[in-house]
Amino acid sequence: NAVCSQAALQRTDVILEVGPGTGNLTVKMLEKVKKVIACEIDPRLVGELQKRVQGTCLANKLEIKVGDILKTDLPFFDACVANLPYQISSPFVFKLLLHRPFFRCAILMFQREFALRLVAKPGTKLYCRLSVNTQLLARVDHLMKVGKNNFRPPPKVESSVVRIEPKNPPPPINFQEWDGLVRIAFVRKNKTLSAAFKSSAVEQLLDHNYRIHCSLHNTVKKIQTVLKNTGYSEKRARSMDIDDFIRLLHGFNSEGIHFS
């Protein structure tokens, strides 16, 4: 019920539900909305879900997609509700955030540590590339903790429910470039950027076209110059916020250095 109220379900809504399980939440939502598209990878659970609504007035409001959500083209939807296994949490979040057309919100249940990383602030222990990427593209709120005793059988870890609202319009930034920069900065998030950008991984990541025009030595020098001029060479990724990374990316781009 909490999930339903947090998603502010409306009669006209199309809901994407990932991992409906045996359908407790699905049935509650079907009573309130126009349509639920349920994506489930386990054919046995699909059978149970179908049986539950068969012959009821809810049956024609439910569409079931069987398969791996990461390999499925997402349909149009107004809100998303999902309870995700840990190993697909991160790729699914980005699939959602890069999905168009925009949706209103997603109410997602994750393992607690993953959820806390999504909302982590600069300078805190869990702050990472995931935090900064998600917060660039969306507003993220930690809604509630869910104890393991709420599940049968109880899992080994605690869970949390998070609400994600995509920023619409999105920030005017090429996300691939942004991610390329942030990835380098966070490989060693406790080192200064000056040190982080000296690694050989960075040299390989640098724009191929740029390398053709000038020698690698010049490129490496140029990187250090950009870091100095923008004032970030002694900063560390773990304490930089979104505005810092935007300024840094603009600094690199204006010198012809790209990360996509």
N, C-alpha and C positions, 0 to 999 in steps of 0.2 A: 504493500500500500504506500509506504514511504516513497518507493521508486516511482509509482504512478503520480503522486502529488509533486515530486521534484521535477518530473518531466512536463508538468502542467499539461496533461493530455487534453486534446480537444476532439470533439465529435468528427471533425473533418480530417484528422491526422492519419497519415500512413506511418506506421512504426516499423523500423527494422530491428528485429530481435535476434541477437547472435547467441547461440547456446541456450535454446529454450528449455532443455532438459525434459522433464515430464510435463511441463506446460502450466504449472501453477500460476505464474505471472502472466503467461500468454492469455489464459482464459480471462483473467481480470482485465487485461488491456482490451481484449476483443469486445468486452461489454461496453467499453468507453469510447472506442475509436472507429474510424471508417474501415481500416484494414491493418493487419499485422503480417509482415513478411518475415517468416522465421527461418533462419539459416542453421542447419544442424548437420554435423558430420557423421553422427552415429545413426545408422539406419534403424536400429532397434528403438531408439528414442523417437525417431520420426513416426514409426508405427504407433507408439503409445499416444503421441500427440494427435495423430489422425483419429485414432479410436475415441479420444476424449471429446472431440467436437462433432464426430459423425452424427448425422441426423438431428443436430441442433441448429438453431437459427444463427449460430456463430460460424458454422462451417464455411459459408461462402465469403466470410470476411478474412479467412486465413489462407495465406499462400505459403507453401513450404518449399524451401530450396535445400537440396541435399548436397553437401560437399564442403570443401575447405574454403572458409570465408576469404582467406588471403588470395585464393585463385579465382574468386567469384567477382564478376563485375557488379559493383553495388548498384541497386536499383534507385529510383527516386524515393526519398523518404523525408518526413518532417522531423522525426526524432529517432534516436537510436538507443536501445537498451541492450546491454551485453554483460555477460559474466564470462570472463576470458581466462583461459589457461595462461600461465606465466610466459611460456615460450613464444606465444604470438602477440603478447600485449603491446610491445613496442611497434612492430610493423603494422598492427591493426590501427593504433592511434594515428599513425601518419597516413595510412590509407584513408581514414576518416577525414583528417584535416585537409588533405589535398583533394577530397571529393568535391565535384561540382555537379549540379547546382548546390548552393549552400543549404544546410539543414539548421534547424533552430537550436537543438542541443542534443547532447548524448549523456546518458546516465550509465556509468560503467563501473562494474565491480572488478577490482584487481587485488592481487596479493598486496598486503599493507605496504611493504617496502617500496614496491613499484609505484603505488599511489602517492606515497610521500615524496618520491623523486619527481613526480610530475609537478608537484606544487612547491618544491624546494626553492628557497631564495638564495641569491648570491651570498657567498661567505659561509653557508651552512654545509655540513658534512655530506649530505645527499645530493647537493647541487651538481648537475652534470649536463652533458650535451642534450639528454632527453628533456631536462627541465627547461633549458633555454629555447630549444626548438619548439616545444609545445607552447610555451608562454608567448613566443613570437606570434604564433598563428591563432591562439585561442585564449579565452579566459578560463582558468581552471580553478575549481573549488573542491576542497575535501569536504564531503557532506557528512559522512558518519563512518564509524568503525563498525565492523560486523564480526562478532566473536565466532570462533570456530564451532561452538556448540549449536549454532543456528543451522548447521548442515548435518545431514545423515549420509554416509558416515562422516564424522568430523575430520576435516583436512589437517595437515600438520602445521599450517600457517594461518595467521589472522588475515582478514580481508578488510578492505575499505571501499566505500562508494564515492565516486568522483563525478562532478558534473563538468562537462567541457562545452563551451559555447564558442564556435568559430568566430573570429573577427571578420566582420563583413561590412565594408570591403576589407580585403586582406592588406597587410602592409605592402607598399610598393617595392618589394624586394624579390630578386630572383632566388627562390628557395634553394635550388641546387648549389648556387654559389655560396649562399649563406651557410649551408650545411657543410660545404667543403672547408670553409674557413673555421667554423666552430669545431669540426672534427679534428683539425690539426691542433687547435688551441687546447682541446680537452684530452688529447692523447696523454699529455703529462700536465694535468690541470694545476699541479702545485709548483710547476716551474714557471719562471718568467717567460713571457712571450718571446723575448729575444732568444732564450735558450730553446724553447719549443720549436721555433721556426728554423733552427740550424740543423735539424735532423735530416737524414737522407730521405725519409719518407716524404718530407715536404718537397724536396727537390723533384721527386718523381711526380708529385701531385700537381706541380706548377704547370700552368697552361703550356701545352705543347707549342703553340704558335709563338708564344713569347720566347721560348728557348731557341727557336729557329732564327729569330731576329737578332738575338744577342747571346753572348756566351753565358753559361750557367753561372760563372763567377760574378758577372754583372748582375744577374737576377738576384743572387743571394745577397749581394751588396745592397741592391735596390730594396729588397724586403726589409733589411735592417734600417734603411733610411726611412721607409714608410713608418715602421714601428716607432722610430725616434720622433719623426715629425708629428705623428698623431699623439705622441705622449704615452704610448702603450708598451714600450719595450720592457719596462720593469714591472708591468702589471701581470697578474696571474689569472688564468681563466676562471679559477674557482670563485673569484670575487668580482668578476665583470658582469654587468647586467646587459639587457637587450640593447639599450642605447649605446653602450660601449662597443658592442659588436657591430652595430650598424655604422657607427663612425669609422671603425677600423676597416670594414668592408669598403666603404666609400673611399677611404684613403688609398687602399690597394687598387681599386678599380680606376681611380683617377690617374694612377700611374701605369695603367694598362696591365695590371696583374689580376688574373681571374682564377676562380677556383672550381668552375663547373666542369 
